[in-house]
C-alpha cells in the first residue's frame, strides 16, 4: 500500500518538507493582464510582492483545471501510488477543491479521495504535513483522513492586515465597507476556522497585533503554532518575540511568506498565526 498526498500551492509548506515527504503540489495561477504565471514556480514571492503595490489593475488568480489534477493523479499512479489523498484550500475561498474533485472523477487508474481542508496557508499546510507523515508511517487512508479531519476542527488562522485596499480592489469586500475602513484607518483582522472566514475591524496596527495574540491565547494549549506573513519578515519576527510564551516547548516555529495567490487579495504587510489546539483529554 502506497498512499501519496497531493495539495495546492496555497499550503505554504517549505520546499524541504515538500521534498522530504514526496508531497505533490498543484500550482494555482497568478495573472498579470494577459500573462499567466504558475504560483510558486514561474513568479517568485520577492518579485510578486515588489510589483504588487503599484499593480494597476491588480493581478487576478485562477484555479488549475480538472485535467491538471487528473494528470498529477495518473502520474503518481505510474510511480506506484495505490491510493491518493488530495487536500485543498477551503471552498469558501477558492474553487480549487471542486476542480480537484472533477479531476478525481476522471481518474480511473487509482482511487482518489479529495478533502476540503476548511483552511488556507499553513492552517492547511499543517494538515497536509500530518497526512504525509501518517502516510509515511504506513497508516491506512481511512485513518489518515480521520486524523486530518480531527486536526481541522482544532486549526485556526488569524492575521492582521495592513490595509483594506487589496480586499477592496480584488472584489473580496463590499465597496462601502472598504471605503469606511480606509477613512477610519481601520486595520482588518481576518479569522479562519472550520471553513468559515470572519473578520474584525481594529482601529490601529498596534491594537491589531495585540488582538491577534489575544485570539491565539484564547485557543488554549497549543499543539502547533506557526507564523505567516505577506512580505513582512521583520514584522513577523517582532510578532514572534512578542508571542514567544505561546509556542509549544521544544518546537522551533515554522515561518511562511504567504503565497502570491493569497497575497493578491490581502496585500503586503500582513502578519499572523496558524495554530492547532492541543487535543482535549
HUVENGI-V181213 format. One record per residue. N is the residue number from 1. SS is DSSP state (A for helix, B for strand, O for the rest). Layout:
((N/SS) (N/SS))
This chain:
((1/O) (2/O) (3/B) (4/B) (5/B) (6/B) (7/B) (8/B) (9/A) (10/A) (11/A) (12/O) (13/O) (14/O) (15/A) (16/A) (17/A) (18/A) (19/A) (20/A) (21/O) (22/O) (23/O) (24/B) (25/B) (26/B) (27/O) (28/O) (29/B) (30/B) (31/B) (32/B) (33/O) (34/O) (35/B) (36/B) (37/B) (38/B) (39/B) (40/O) (41/O) (42/O) (43/B) (44/O) (45/A) (46/A) (47/A) (48/A) (49/A) (50/A) (51/A) (52/A) (53/O) (54/O) (55/O) (56/O) (57/O) (58/O) (59/O) (60/B) (61/B) (62/B) (63/O) (64/O) (65/O) (66/A) (67/A) (68/A) (69/A) (70/A) (71/A) (72/A) (73/A) (74/A) (75/A) (76/A) (77/A) (78/A) (79/O) (80/O) (81/O) (82/O) (83/B) (84/B) (85/B) (86/B) (87/B) (88/B) (89/O) (90/O) (91/O) (92/O) (93/O) (94/O) (95/O) (96/A) (97/A) (98/A) (99/A) (100/A) (101/A) (102/A) (103/A) (104/A) (105/A) (106/O) (107/O) (108/O) (109/O) (110/O) (111/B) (112/B) (113/B) (114/B) (115/B) (116/B) (117/O) (118/O) (119/O) (120/O) (121/A) (122/A) (123/A) (124/A) (125/A) (126/A) (127/A) (128/A) (129/A) (130/A) (131/A) (132/A) (133/A) (134/A) (135/A) (136/A) (137/O) (138/O) (139/O) (140/O) (141/A) (142/A) (143/A) (144/A) (145/A) (146/A) (147/A) (148/A) (149/A) (150/A) (151/A) (152/A) (153/A) (154/O) (155/B) (156/B) (157/B) (158/B) (159/B) (160/B) (161/O) (162/O) (163/O) (164/O) (165/A) (166/A) (167/A) (168/A) (169/A) (170/A) (171/O) (172/O) (173/O) (174/O) (175/A) (176/A) (177/A) (178/A) (179/A) (180/A) (181/A) (182/A) (183/A) (184/O) (185/O) (186/O) (187/B) (188/B) (189/B) (190/B) (191/B) (192/B) (193/B) (194/O) (195/O) (196/B) (197/B) (198/B) (199/B) (200/B) (201/B) (202/B) (203/O) (204/O) (205/A) (206/A) (207/A) (208/A) (209/A) (210/A) (211/A) (212/A) (213/A) (214/A) (215/A) (216/A) (217/A) (218/A) (219/A) (220/O) (221/O) (222/B) (223/B) (224/B) (225/B) (226/B) (227/B) (228/B) (229/B) (230/O) (231/O) (232/O) (233/A) (234/A) (235/A) (236/A) (237/A) (238/A) (239/A) (240/A) (241/A) (242/A) (243/O) (244/A) (245/A) (246/A) (247/O) (248/O) (249/O) (250/O) (251/O) (252/O) (253/O) (254/B) (255/B) (256/B) (257/B) (258/O) (259/O) (260/A) (261/A) (262/A) (263/A) (264/A) (265/A) (266/A) (267/O) (268/O) (269/O) (270/O) (271/B) (272/B) (273/B) (274/B) (275/B) (276/B) (277/B) (278/O) (279/O) (280/O) (281/O))
